Amino acid sequence: MRRVSVFFLLVSLAVDVACSPGRSAEMKMGHMEDVAPPRVTAPGSPPVTDVHSISLPHDEAFAPPGPGRDAFVTACIVCHSPRYITSQPPFSRAVWKGLVQKMIDTFGAHITAPEAAEIVDYLVATNGANAIGGEGE
């Protein structure tokens, strides 16, 4: 949701700048260099223009490879961020199975029994107690 909001903010800013009075005709004619001449703020300082840029951090989704990853990505990412799910403590298989079943029973997740088993296998393989060196299954 955050990426979508940032995207629409940037698009609305670009549209606002492009459609501000006096700019649209010059932009169509290709005379952008005449629109915003450089200004100097202090002697010896670099010129300042109306052109600004920002660099946003790239946040790669966390879903490492493993058995059942496709079922996990397809069924769980619909409602959850992958980082939210995989940032949970290293639960045992029984706990992950109970959580997946809760998503089905309580929240109406559209997950079949075979998909649920694949998802539990994935969660145990990537963030289970055994994967981290904790208690047994």
TIRO-462587 format. One line per field, with one value per residue (C-alpha): residue number from 1; residue in one letter; x, y, z. Coordinates in nm, 3 decimals. Layout:
BEGIN
k [NUM; ...]
r [a; ...]
east [X; ...]
north [Y; ...]
up [Z; ...]
***
This chain:
BEGIN
k [1; 2; 3; 4; 5; 6; 7; 8; 9; 10; 11; 12; 13; 14; 15; 16; 17; 18; 19; 20; 21; 22; 23; 24; 25; 26; 27; 28; 29; 30; 31; 32; 33; 34; 35; 36; 37; 38; 39; 40; 41; 42; 43; 44; 45; 46; 47; 48; 49; 50; 51; 52; 53; 54; 55; 56; 57; 58; 59; 60; 61; 62; 63; 64; 65; 66; 67; 68; 69; 70; 71; 72; 73; 74; 75; 76; 77; 78; 79; 80; 81; 82; 83; 84; 85; 86; 87; 88; 89; 90; 91; 92; 93; 94; 95; 96; 97; 98; 99; 100; 101; 102; 103; 104; 105; 106; 107; 108; 109; 110; 111; 112; 113; 114; 115; 116; 117; 118; 119; 120; 121; 122; 123; 124; 125; 126; 127; 128; 129; 130; 131; 132; 133; 134; 135; 136; 137]
r [m; r; r; v; s; v; f; f; l; l; v; s; l; a; v; d; v; a; c; s; p; g; r; s; a; e; m; k; m; g; h; m; e; d; v; a; p; p; r; v; t; a; p; g; s; p; p; v; t; d; v; h; s; i; s; l; p; h; d; e; a; f; a; p; p; g; p; g; r; d; a; f; v; t; a; c; i; v; c; h; s; p; r; y; i; t; s; q; p; p; f; s; r; a; v; w; k; g; l; v; q; k; m; i; d; t; f; g; a; h; i; t; a; p; e; a; a; e; i; v; d; y; l; v; a; t; n; g; a; n; a; i; g; g; e; g; e]
east [0.000; 0.287; 0.446; 0.115; 0.073; 0.427; 0.370; 0.049; 0.214; 0.499; 0.261; 0.042; 0.349; 0.466; 0.123; 0.105; 0.443; 0.366; 0.025; 0.117; 0.037; 0.288; 0.459; 0.229; 0.277; 0.654; 0.669; 0.475; 0.710; 1.017; 1.155; 1.196; 1.535; 1.355; 1.101; 1.322; 1.646; 1.911; 1.926; 2.228; 2.160; 2.502; 2.825; 3.022; 2.737; 2.606; 2.300; 1.961; 1.691; 1.329; 1.418; 1.438; 1.474; 1.449; 1.578; 1.349; 1.485; 1.415; 1.246; 1.262; 0.991; 1.124; 1.018; 1.324; 1.316; 1.184; 0.926; 0.578; 0.694; 0.450; 0.152; 0.275; 0.316; -0.015; -0.231; -0.065; 0.065; -0.291; -0.350; -0.004; 0.332; 0.586; 0.805; 0.519; 0.473; 0.837; 0.930; 0.734; 0.928; 1.050; 0.736; 0.705; 0.515; 0.211; 0.196; 0.235; -0.033; -0.267; -0.200; -0.268; -0.588; -0.691; -0.650; -0.884; -1.144; -1.152; -1.055; -1.184; -0.854; -0.914; -0.668; -0.727; -0.604; -0.313; -0.216; -0.230; 0.007; 0.247; 0.230; 0.302; 0.597; 0.730; 0.688; 0.858; 1.143; 1.208; 1.105; 1.040; 1.191; 1.392; 1.520; 1.663; 1.790; 1.515; 1.272; 1.141; 0.837]
north [0.000; 0.234; 0.193; 0.268; 0.586; 0.704; 0.626; 0.830; 1.114; 1.127; 1.108; 1.386; 1.604; 1.544; 1.632; 1.941; 2.065; 1.982; 2.150; 2.463; 2.794; 2.892; 2.555; 2.351; 2.559; 2.572; 2.197; 2.123; 2.345; 2.179; 2.493; 2.356; 2.525; 2.862; 2.770; 2.735; 2.931; 2.855; 3.082; 3.144; 3.164; 3.285; 3.388; 3.080; 2.835; 2.603; 2.717; 2.610; 2.494; 2.392; 2.032; 1.805; 1.431; 1.184; 0.834; 0.588; 0.273; -0.054; -0.306; -0.655; -0.893; -1.160; -1.502; -1.726; -2.032; -2.349; -2.627; -2.475; -2.119; -2.085; -2.179; -1.939; -1.648; -1.716; -1.763; -1.563; -1.251; -1.161; -1.040; -1.027; -0.874; -1.155; -0.977; -0.974; -1.349; -1.448; -1.206; -1.423; -1.631; -1.973; -2.171; -2.548; -2.731; -2.765; -2.391; -2.302; -2.557; -2.400; -2.049; -2.153; -2.329; -2.014; -1.811; -2.055; -2.095; -1.747; -1.518; -1.716; -1.766; -1.945; -2.226; -2.592; -2.870; -2.959; -2.590; -2.556; -2.851; -2.692; -2.357; -2.520; -2.707; -2.377; -2.192; -2.472; -2.494; -2.118; -2.010; -2.320; -2.413; -2.690; -2.456; -2.227; -2.505; -2.494; -2.753; -3.050; -3.057]
up [0.000; 0.081; -0.265; -0.434; -0.228; -0.310; -0.677; -0.693; -0.503; -0.754; -1.050; -0.909; -0.852; -1.208; -1.346; -1.126; -1.249; -1.612; -1.603; -1.410; -1.587; -1.851; -1.871; -2.091; -2.405; -2.363; -2.296; -2.614; -2.813; -2.662; -2.491; -2.139; -2.103; -2.124; -1.856; -1.551; -1.585; -1.326; -1.023; -0.805; -0.433; -0.319; -0.489; -0.589; -0.518; -0.789; -0.986; -0.851; -1.091; -1.047; -1.128; -0.823; -0.787; -0.506; -0.468; -0.291; -0.127; -0.302; -0.075; -0.216; -0.098; 0.134; 0.013; -0.012; -0.235; -0.082; -0.122; -0.133; -0.213; -0.506; -0.287; -0.017; -0.259; -0.432; -0.121; 0.156; -0.015; -0.112; 0.245; 0.405; 0.329; 0.292; 0.548; 0.799; 0.770; 0.768; 1.048; 1.291; 1.544; 1.432; 1.511; 1.515; 1.241; 1.471; 1.533; 1.162; 1.076; 1.334; 1.199; 0.840; 0.950; 1.140; 0.819; 0.645; 0.922; 1.074; 0.789; 0.490; 0.312; -0.017; 0.044; -0.034; 0.196; -0.039; -0.065; 0.314; 0.350; 0.096; 0.277; 0.613; 0.456; 0.320; 0.649; 0.843; 0.588; 0.585; 0.935; 1.140; 1.473; 1.303; 1.031; 1.299; 1.522; 1.780; 1.909; 1.710; 1.491]
***
